[in-house]
Amino acid sequence: YTTSNTPLMLVNHYVKQGDSVLSYNHPEYPPVYASDDTLANLPIGISFVEIYNSTIQTYLGVVDSLPSTANYGDMVEYNGTRYINTSTTKASPNWQATTESANPDGNLDRGFRIMLDRGHKVFCDAVDDFHRGDNMENRGWQMVFAHSRTKQSIWNGLLMGASYASTGVSLNDVSFVDGVFKIDIANGENAVTTFYGYNNEVLGTSNGSTATYEATGNEKYIRAMVVIDGKKAWTQPVWIIAKDWQFDF
């Protein structure tokens, strides 16, 4: 797109076309770091925001000197300052200092929750942002609960929020019935699930292959993150709109 196209113009164009599912990409990718106001004022029509991006996932830890080779997006901490490789040439890194708010493990949770807190009805997605053959693929993906493996069925699942973001955790089922948020986790014996609400409040935790949280009815929304041996899955939020268990996806 050109500089004459504003975000609102672009969103309106694709929404009117009726053949696009729009995602706001990596709002926390340093050094371009979206402010709270930028996130709050994004146009209506964006369905997803990245919660995980494998291109900015790699974290090399504390180093004695800046590496001479690195993947695009790799992050290191050197002499107390965090750096990211912004060069697209793998063998010639350009180490640029970042802020402490830059998340080193690819978890872009902040952007997602700020949009939720400011009233946006958005879902989360996990992606690879795959541009080059540098073995960065298949680290983050979206799982859709669909009736069939057809474009229309997958499309409907995405727009309805019947999906979850993953870096390796599989969910058999996600439900919200009579005020109980329930997650059935595949191979989840060692799973740790955290339920979050408004302002990133921890509403509850659960261990094992079945995770549940009984809503009070006062939550504005509820979402969950499941972790198994470092791998993660993020559910879509459920918005509570009345205490008699009316809810929205």
C-alpha positions, 0 to 999 in steps of 0.5 A: 500500500502507499502512504496515501492509504490510511489504516482506516481506508485499508480496513474499509476496502478489505471489509467491503470486498467481503473476502478478507479476514484481517489481522493486525500484525505484531504490534510489539515488534521493536523498534516499531512499538504500538502505543496504547492509544494506537491499539485503542484507536484501530479501525473496526473491522480487524478480526485478529491481532497477533499474540505470537510471531515466531520471527521475533521468537528467538532469544539468545540470552545474555551474551559477552559480545554481539553475535556476528551472525543471527536470524532476522528478529533474534534478540540478545542482552549485551551489557545490560541492554537488549538488542534485536537484529533488524537486518534482513541479511542473516549473515550481517546482523544490525543489532539495534537497541530495544526497550525493556518492554520488547518481549523476547519470547515472541509472546505479543500478549500486551497488544491483544489484551490492550485492544480487548480492554479498550473494547475491541472485539478481536481474536488472537492468532499465532503465525510464523511471518515466514519470508525466507528459507531460514527454518522459521516455519511451523513454530506458530499456527492457528487451529480452527474448529471447523465442520469440514476442511473447506475454505468456507467452513474454515472461514466461518470458524475464524470469523466466529472465533472458533479457533485458538492460537498455538505453538504446539499445544492441542485442545480437543474442545473449548466450551462455555456452558452455564457460566463454566469455561472449560478446556479439554487439553490433548496430552495435557497431564502436565498442562498449566492453564491460566484464565485471564480477565480485564486488565490482565487480571489472573482469574484462576489457574488449573492443572491437568488435561481438564481446565475449568473456571466458573465465572462470577458474571462480573468479568468483562471477558475471559480468556485462557493460556495453556502451557505444556513444557514451554509450548503454549495455546491461547483461547479466544475470549468470551465476553460476558454481557449479562449475569444470566450467562448471556455471552458473546464470541 
